[in-house]
Amino acid sequence: MSITIAKASVLVSDLVDALESLYWEAPSMTVKNQCFNVVRILQQEITELTKVSVQDHHYEYETIACPGKKLAADLERLSKLLEVEVLRTQTEELLIPLFAEARSVFK
């Protein structure tokens, strides 16, 4: 699925916010480590997206900081780890749709 740079900026920012919450709630070091890795990549992506001119926000989005496939694989790995963890309902309800959207964007 292709989205605009403006929509991608919102998605990446929302993912970072949700993953930061997850990091503090994570019951295991494995989840914390994977979460930290993904947050770092997404923070680099946000940094790059802030450099894009406002006039260009209507263009189609492509990942900048790392290959989209790597980001997708890291998100999928984190998603698999979370299948066996107990999360707060609020966090789980926030992450599920964001992960679904991210899967369609980061290919």
Secondary structure by P-SEA (a helix, b strand, c coil): ccccaaaaaaaaaaaaaaaaaaaaacccaaaaaaaaaaaaaaaaaaaaaaaccccccccccccccccaaaaaaaaaaaaaaaccccccaaaaaacaaaaaaaaaccc
